[in-house]
Each structure stands twice: as structure tokens, then as C-alpha cells.
Amino acid sequence: MASPLSLGVLISGSGTNLQAIIDTIERGELNAVIRVVLSNRGDAYGLARARHHNLPTVVISHKDFSSREAFEAELIKTLQDHGVELVVLAGFMRLLSPVFIRAFRNVS
């Protein structure tokens, strides 16, 4: 069996999409491990869902940065620091630039 795919999951709200991913992994239907759950909102209920499953969580508020570029640079760094191979946008409500997309193109 191949090594599990390392996921970084970005959320902004209740985390129902995140929960579906967690459930699919736990049922053995997806060979993956969630390395980090990132939210741009500290009050996102999805963070509680992640913690319930002992998943690492990080909050990076876009309001703490003077530009989209600075915010995305911090997202990229955090995802890379956690060894993420694939980024999943699971109800993440911010548009991401081509710079962000290129940072995870063909990562393996």
C-alpha cells in the first residue's frame, strides 16, 4: 500500500466538509492523513471538530496582515512546515492567488 497522502485542510466555518474528509479517512476509504487544519477565523466550529479528532489546528487571520500576499505567504509557510502535499479547500471562504496555487503544484 502506498504512503498516505499528507493533507492540509483550509476551513472558515462549521467544518462539515472537514468532518466528511475525517470520516472518509477513518473508514479507510481515503489513504490520507490530515497534517494540519488551518482557518482564517478563530471562531470557526471546524476547529473544534479537528481538535476532537486530535488534529493540529492553526488560525491565521487575514486581518492580521497588511496584504493578501503577506497572508498567503504565512499560509504557505505553515502548510509547508507541516509537510502538506495536497491542500483541500473545505469551505474556505477566501480567494487564493496564483502564487498560492503555484506553491503546491505537483508537490509530492
N, C-alpha and C positions, 0 to 999 in steps of 0.2 A: 504494500500500500504506500502511496506517495505521502510525503510530509504534508501536514495540514497547512492550508493557506493562512497566512497571518493577515487578519483584517483590522482596519481602523474604521470605526463606525462614527459618523458625524450626525448629531441629533440637535433638535431645537425645542422639542415639545414633549409629548406624553410618552414617547418611546414604544408605540405599538409595533412599528416596523422593526425596531431593535429586538423586541420580545419575540417576534416571528423568526428572526435570524437565530437568536439564542435557542429557541425551541427546536428549530431545524438542526442545529449543530448537536444539541443534546440527544435528539432521536437518531443521530448517526447518518442523517440524510445529506449532510454537508460536511466535507472534510476540511474544517477550518477551525481556527482559534481566534477569538477576539482579543487583540493585544491592548486596545485602548478604546474607550468611548469618550468622544470629545463633544462638548456642547458650547455654543456661544451664549447660552443662558444658564445662569446658576440655579434658577428655579425650575428647570426642565425636569418633569417627573421621570423621564427616561433615565436620568442619573440614578434615581432610587432603584429602578429596575436593574440597572447594571450592578449597583452595589449589592443588591440581593443575590446576585449570581457571582459575587466576588470578582467582578471585572474592574480593572483600573479605570478611573474616570479623571478627566481634566476639563476644567472650564476655562475657556479663553474668550472673554467678551470683546466683541468688535469695538465696543465703546471705549475700550482702554487704549486704542491705537489711533494715531493721527491720520492713518491712510489705510486703504484696502491692502496695499502692498505689504505694509508692516504687519497687519493682522494675518494675512496669508503666509507670510514668512514664518510667523510663530506657529501657525497650524502645521506647516510643512516640517519644521524642525521637530515639533512634538511627535508627529506621526513617524518620522524617520527615527527618532530616538527610541521609539517603541518597536522598531523593526517591522513596520507595516509594509505589506506587499500590495495590498488592494484596499482602496478607500471606498467605503459604502456610504452614500448619502441617504440616510434613513429618516427622511423628514427634516433634513437640514434646510433652513429657510433663508440662506444667504447665497447669492450668486457668487460663483468662483471664477477667477480669471484664467486665461490660457496659461499663465505662469504656474498656477497651482496644478492644472491638468498635466502640464509637461513634467512636473516634478515626480509624477507617479506613472508615467507612460512606460510600459514594458519593464516595470520593476519585477525582479524575480530573485 
